[in-house]
Amino acid sequence: MTRLLLAMIMLLCWPTQPLHARDAAQAVPEDRQILVLLRSTPARYRADTQYGGGDYGEAARRAALIRRARRIARAHEVEYLDVWPMPILQLDCLILAAPDADSVQALADAIARDDDVEWAQPVRLYRTLQGAKPYNDTLYDDLPYNDPLFPVAPAARQWKLAELHRIATGKGVSIAVIDTGIDVGHPDLAGQVSTQRDFAPTHAAQAERHGTEVAGVIAAKANNRIGMVGVSPGARLLALRACWQSGAARGAVCDSLSLAKALHFAIERDVQVINMSLSGPPDRLLGALIDRGLARRMSIVASVDPAAANGGFPASHTGVIAVADAASGGVPAGAMRAPGSDIPTTRPEGKWHLVTGSSFAAAHVAGLVALMREQRKRGTPGARPLKPTTGQDALIDPRASLIRTDARCSSDCAASRRRQR
C-alpha cells in the first residue's frame, strides 16, 4: 500500500502533458533557455507490471530524472524549468535557464563537460520564409475544377495539377505540418487535419496565418466550389504548432525546443512526409531527430533561405529535400525550385489570398511527395524520384516523376514523360 501511494504521489507531481513546458518556463524568454541532453536510464521492470505506461517503475524513473536536473541546475547556478523524455533518441532533455542571454552559450559549454551529459546547447530561433507581395485577383478561363481560385495557382498551369490528380491525390498519406497554428475550421481545410497539437504553449494558441497558408497549399479541398485546390487534397495533415506569430504582421518565429517536440511527435506517429517551411542556424538536437526520421524512410521537406549560407537549416541538412522559390536567386546546389510566387491559399477566418516565398515552394513539394507516395503505395510503375533542378528558370517537372502512360494519362502528358527519358 505504501509503495502504491508513493507511485500515485509521483505521478500526480509529474505533468500530465510531458510534451508541454510547465508554468515555470512561461516567464523565461527563449534566448535564456538551455537544453541539456542526458542518456536515458532504462525504465524499471517488475513482474506484475509493464515498462512505462505510468507504472511505479516509470514514475520512479521520472522522479529520479527531475532530481538529476535539479542537481545539474544547482551545480551550475542556473534555473531548473522542466524535463522532457525523448525515447525516439533514447535521450532525456532537461530545460534550464541562464541568468541572462549573454551567458547562455558559456553555461551550455560548461554543462556539456559534465560526465553524465551527452551535450548541451542554447535554444535557437527559426523564422518562416514568406514574402510580402501584394494581392493580385486576376482570374483565368477554362476551369478544370469548380474552385474559383484554382486557375490563379501557378501549379495549375506549370504542373498541370488537375491532370496529376487523375493519377494521385495523396490519399492515405499523412503530412506533418510543423508551423504556426492552422485554422482547422477553414472551409477549405475542414476535415483535412487528422491531428492537432500545440508545442509552443507559452505563446497564446490561435489560428495563425503562416501555418494556415502552408496547409492550404498542401491540402486544400478540391471541387467544393470555394477557394482553391491543394497539391495533395487527398492527404491528411498533422497540424503541429511549433511556431508563433511574432510582432510583425506576417512574421513567425520558432525555437529549437518547440521544433524538437513537434519532430519527435511526428516521428513517433510514423508520418510519411514532414514539412518545415522555416529556416535558422544548424542545431544538433534537431539534426539528430531529422536523421532518425530519414532512417525511418520519412520524406522531410524544408524551405531554402536565399540569404543564409547553404540555404539555411534544416534545408542544408543531408537528406532533407531543400526547396526554393523558382523566382528567387542564390539557390544552393542540390536545391529544388518550385512555384513560390503569387500562390493562392487559405487564410484564417475563412479567407483566401495570394502569398509569396520559399515557404510555399516547400509546401508544393511536400504535396508532390504525397502524390508520389500514394502512387508508390499502390505499386504503380513509372514513378521516378525527384531530382534537383538547376538554372534560374528551372522548375521541377512533377509529371516526369509521377505520370505513367495509361488510360488516365493524356497524349500530352505521355509525350512529356517520353521527353524526360
C-alpha positions in Angstrom: 0.0 0.0 0.0 2.8 2.4 0.9 4.6 1.8 -2.5 1.3 2.2 -4.4 0.7 5.5 -2.5 4.2 6.7 -3.3 3.7 5.9 -7.0 0.5 7.8 -7.1 2.1 10.9 -5.5 4.9 10.8 -8.0 2.5 10.5 -10.9 0.5 13.4 -9.6 3.6 15.5 -9.3 4.6 14.7 -12.9 3.0 16.8 -15.6 0.1 15.1 -17.3 1.3 16.5 -20.7 5.0 15.9 -20.7 5.4 17.4 -24.2 4.2 20.8 -22.9 6.5 23.1 -20.9 5.3 23.8 -17.4 4.3 27.2 -16.0 7.9 27.7 -14.8 9.1 28.1 -18.3 6.4 30.5 -19.4 8.1 33.6 -18.0 11.6 32.7 -19.3 12.5 34.0 -22.8 13.8 31.5 -25.3 17.1 33.3 -25.6 17.9 32.4 -21.9 17.0 28.7 -22.2 19.5 25.8 -22.4 18.7 22.2 -23.5 20.8 19.6 -21.7 20.7 16.1 -23.2 21.2 13.0 -21.0 21.3 9.4 -22.0 18.0 7.8 -20.8 18.1 5.5 -17.9 16.1 2.3 -18.6 12.7 2.0 -17.0 12.5 -0.4 -14.1 10.6 -3.6 -14.6 8.5 -5.6 -12.1 7.0 -9.0 -12.7 3.4 -7.7 -12.0 3.7 -4.6 -14.3 4.9 -3.5 -17.8 7.5 -1.0 -18.8 6.4 2.6 -18.9 2.7 3.5 -19.0 2.7 5.3 -15.7 3.6 2.3 -13.5 5.7 2.5 -10.4 9.0 2.0 -12.2 8.3 4.7 -14.7 7.2 7.2 -12.0 10.3 6.5 -10.1 12.5 7.0 -13.2 10.9 10.3 -13.9 11.3 11.4 -10.3 14.9 10.5 -10.5 15.3 12.5 -13.7 13.9 15.6 -12.1 16.4 15.1 -9.2 19.2 14.9 -11.7 18.0 18.0 -13.4 17.9 20.0 -10.2 21.4 18.8 -9.2 22.8 20.0 -12.5 21.0 23.3 -12.2 22.4 23.8 -8.7 25.9 22.9 -9.7 25.9 25.5 -12.5 23.8 28.1 -10.7 21.1 28.1 -13.3 17.3 27.7 -13.0 15.5 24.4 -13.5 12.5 24.7 -15.7 11.3 21.3 -17.0 12.3 17.8 -18.2 11.2 16.1 -21.4 11.8 12.4 -22.2 12.8 11.7 -25.9 12.5 7.9 -26.3 13.0 8.2 -30.1 16.6 9.3 -29.5 17.0 7.4 -26.2 17.7 10.7 -24.5 16.2 12.8 -21.8 16.1 16.6 -22.3 16.5 19.0 -19.4 15.4 22.6 -19.8 17.4 25.1 -17.8 17.5 28.9 -17.8 20.6 31.1 -17.6 20.5 34.3 -15.6 20.8 36.3 -18.8 21.0 35.8 -22.6 24.7 36.8 -22.7 25.8 33.8 -20.5 23.8 31.1 -22.3 26.5 29.8 -24.6 29.2 29.8 -21.9 26.9 27.9 -19.5 25.9 25.4 -22.1 29.6 24.7 -22.9 30.3 24.3 -19.1 27.4 21.9 -18.6 28.4 19.9 -21.6 31.6 19.0 -19.9 29.8 17.2 -17.1 30.4 13.4 -17.2 26.8 12.3 -17.5 25.8 14.9 -20.1 25.7 13.9 -23.8 25.6 17.5 -24.9 24.1 20.9 -24.1 23.0 23.7 -26.4 21.2 27.0 -26.3 17.6 27.2 -27.6 17.8 28.7 -31.1 15.3 30.7 -33.0 13.9 30.0 -36.5 11.8 32.0 -38.8 9.3 31.2 -41.5 10.1 32.3 -45.1 7.2 34.3 -46.6 7.3 37.4 -48.7 5.1 40.5 -48.8 4.0 40.6 -52.4 0.6 42.3 -52.9 -2.6 40.5 -53.7 -3.5 40.0 -57.3 -7.0 38.9 -58.1 -6.7 38.2 -61.8 -8.6 35.0 -62.8 -8.3 32.8 -65.9 -10.8 30.9 -68.0 -11.4 27.2 -68.6 -11.6 25.8 -65.1 -10.8 22.1 -64.7 -12.1 22.4 -61.1 -15.0 24.4 -59.7 -12.8 26.1 -57.2 -12.7 29.7 -58.4 -9.1 30.4 -57.4 -7.7 27.2 -59.0 -6.6 28.9 -62.2 -4.7 31.5 -60.3 -2.3 28.8 -59.0 1.0 28.6 -60.8 1.0 24.8 -60.3 -2.3 24.6 -62.1 -0.6 25.7 -65.2 3.1 24.8 -64.7 2.4 21.4 -63.2 -0.9 20.7 -64.9 -2.2 19.8 -61.4 -5.7 18.6 -62.5 -4.0 16.1 -64.7 -1.8 14.9 -61.9 -4.8 14.4 -59.7 -6.2 11.9 -62.2 -3.3 9.7 -61.1 -2.9 10.5 -57.4 -4.3 13.0 -54.8 -2.2 12.0 -51.8 -4.9 9.6 -50.4 -3.7 7.6 -47.5 -0.6 9.8 -47.0 0.0 11.7 -43.7 1.8 15.0 -43.8 3.1 16.7 -40.6 3.0 20.5 -41.0 5.4 21.9 -38.4 4.5 25.5 -38.4 2.2 28.1 -36.7 -1.3 27.3 -35.7 -3.6 26.1 -38.5 -7.3 27.3 -38.9 -8.7 23.7 -38.9 -12.2 25.1 -39.3 -11.4 27.0 -42.5 -14.0 25.8 -45.2 -11.1 24.7 -47.5 -9.4 22.8 -44.7 -12.2 21.4 -42.6 -11.8 17.6 -42.4 -8.2 17.8 -43.9 -6.5 17.8 -40.5 -6.4 14.5 -38.6 -4.4 15.6 -35.6 -3.7 18.9 -33.9 -1.1 19.6 -31.2 0.4 22.7 -29.7 4.1 22.5 -28.8 4.5 26.2 -28.1 2.0 26.7 -25.3 3.9 29.6 -23.8 2.6 31.7 -26.7 -1.1 32.1 -27.0 -2.6 29.5 -29.3 -4.7 30.7 -32.2 -5.3 30.1 -35.9 -2.3 31.9 -37.5 -1.5 33.0 -40.9 1.6 31.1 -42.0 0.5 27.6 -40.9 -2.9 28.1 -42.4 -1.3 29.3 -45.7 1.1 26.4 -45.9 -1.7 23.9 -45.1 -3.8 25.3 -47.9 -1.1 25.0 -50.5 -0.6 21.3 -49.4 -4.1 20.0 -48.9 -7.0 22.5 -49.6 -10.1 20.6 -50.6 -10.9 20.2 -54.3 -14.2 20.7 -56.1 -16.1 22.3 -53.1 -17.0 25.4 -55.2 -14.9 27.8 -53.0 -11.3 28.9 -52.7 -8.5 26.9 -54.3 -7.1 23.4 -54.6 -4.1 21.9 -52.7 -1.4 19.9 -54.4 -2.4 16.8 -52.4 -6.1 17.3 -51.5 -6.5 13.6 -50.6 -3.7 13.7 -47.9 -4.4 14.2 -44.2 -2.4 16.7 -42.2 -1.0 16.7 -38.7 -1.2 20.3 -37.5 1.8 20.6 -35.2 2.2 24.1 -33.8 5.8 24.8 -33.0 6.0 28.4 -34.2 4.0 31.5 -33.3 3.2 34.8 -34.9 5.7 37.5 -34.0 5.0 41.2 -33.5 5.4 41.7 -37.3 2.2 41.4 -39.3 3.4 38.4 -41.3 6.4 37.2 -39.3 6.5 33.9 -37.4 9.2 32.5 -35.0 10.0 29.0 -33.7 12.6 27.8 -31.3 14.6 24.6 -31.3 12.8 23.1 -28.3 9.3 23.5 -29.8 10.6 22.2 -33.1 12.2 19.2 -31.5 9.0 18.3 -29.7 7.0 18.5 -32.9 9.5 16.4 -34.8 9.6 13.8 -32.1 5.8 13.6 -32.1 5.7 13.2 -35.9 8.4 10.5 -35.9 6.6 8.6 -33.1 3.5 8.5 -35.2 5.3 7.3 -38.4 4.1 10.1 -40.7 5.2 9.8 -44.3 6.0 13.4 -45.0 7.2 16.3 -42.8 7.0 19.9 -44.0 9.2 22.5 -42.3 8.7 25.9 -44.1 11.3 27.7 -41.9 15.0 28.3 -41.5 17.6 29.1 -38.9 21.0 28.0 -37.6 22.2 24.4 -37.6 21.1 22.5 -34.5 22.5 19.2 -33.1 19.2 18.1 -31.5 17.1 18.8 -34.5 19.7 17.2 -36.7 19.6 14.0 -34.7 15.8 13.9 -34.9 15.8 14.6 -38.7 18.3 11.7 -39.1 16.0 9.4 -37.1 13.1 10.4 -39.3 15.1 9.8 -42.5 16.2 6.4 -41.2 12.5 5.5 -41.0 12.2 6.5 -44.6 10.2 9.6 -44.0 10.4 12.5 -46.5 11.4 15.8 -44.9 10.9 18.9 -46.9 12.3 22.3 -45.9 12.4 25.8 -47.4 15.6 27.4 -48.6 16.6 30.8 -47.2 18.4 32.5 -50.1 20.0 34.9 -47.6 21.6 32.2 -45.4 24.7 30.1 -46.0 23.9 26.9 -47.9 20.2 27.8 -47.8 19.9 27.7 -44.0 19.0 24.8 -41.7 17.2 22.4 -41.9 17.3 22.7 -45.8 21.1 22.3 -45.7 20.9 19.1 -43.6 21.9 15.9 -45.6 18.8 14.0 -46.8 16.4 16.9 -46.4 14.6 17.9 -49.6 15.5 21.6 -49.9 13.1 23.8 -51.9 13.5 27.3 -53.2 11.0 29.7 -54.8 11.6 29.3 -58.6 11.7 33.1 -58.9 14.4 33.7 -56.3 18.1 33.9 -56.8 21.1 32.5 -54.9 19.7 29.0 -54.6 22.3 26.5 -53.3 23.4 23.5 -55.4 21.1 20.5 -54.9 18.1 22.5 -54.1 14.8 22.2 -56.0 12.8 25.0 -57.5 9.0 25.1 -57.2 6.3 27.7 -57.6 6.6 30.2 -54.8 5.2 33.5 -56.1 1.6 34.7 -56.2 0.3 31.4 -54.7 -3.4 31.4 -53.8 -4.1 29.8 -50.4 -6.1 29.8 -47.3 -6.0 32.5 -44.6 -7.6 32.4 -41.1 -11.2 33.5 -40.6 -12.4 31.7 -43.7 -10.4 33.9 -46.2 -8.1 33.4 -49.1 -5.3 35.5 -50.5 -2.0 35.3 -52.5 1.4 34.6 -50.9 5.0 34.6 -52.0 8.1 32.9 -50.5 10.1 29.7 -50.4 7.8 28.6 -47.5 5.2 27.9 -50.1 7.5 26.4 -52.7 8.4 23.8 -50.0 4.7 23.2 -49.4 4.2 22.5 -53.1 6.9 19.8 -53.0 5.6 18.3 -49.7 2.3 17.9 -51.6 4.0 16.4 -54.6 5.9 13.9 -52.4 2.5 12.8 -51.0 1.3 12.2 -54.6 4.3 10.1 -55.3 3.9 8.2 -52.0 0.4 7.3 -52.8 1.4 6.1 -56.3 4.2 4.0 -54.7 1.9 2.6 -52.1 -0.4 1.3 -54.9 2.5 -0.3 -56.6 2.1 1.9 -59.7 5.0 1.5 -62.1 6.6 4.5 -63.7 7.2 6.9 -60.8 10.7 8.5 -60.7 12.5 10.1 -57.8 12.5 13.9 -57.6 15.8 15.3 -58.9 17.3 18.7 -58.1 16.8 21.4 -60.7 19.4 23.8 -61.9 19.3 27.2 -63.6 17.4 30.4 -62.8 14.3 29.3 -64.7 14.4 25.6 -63.9 11.4 24.1 -62.3 10.6 20.6 -61.0 8.7 18.7 -63.7 6.3 16.6 -61.5 4.9 14.8 -64.5 8.2 13.3 -65.2 8.4 12.0 -61.6 4.8 10.9 -61.3 2.9 10.3 -64.5 2.9 6.9 -66.2 1.4 6.1 -69.6 -2.0 4.6 -69.0 -5.7 5.3 -69.6 -5.6 8.2 -67.1 -2.7 9.9 -68.9 -3.5 12.1 -71.9 -1.3 12.1 -75.0 0.2 15.4 -73.8 1.4 14.0 -70.5 2.6 10.8 -72.2 4.7 13.0 -74.5 6.1 14.8 -71.5 7.2 11.5 -70.0 8.8 10.4 -73.2 10.8 13.7 -73.4 12.2 13.0 -69.9 13.7 9.6 -70.8 
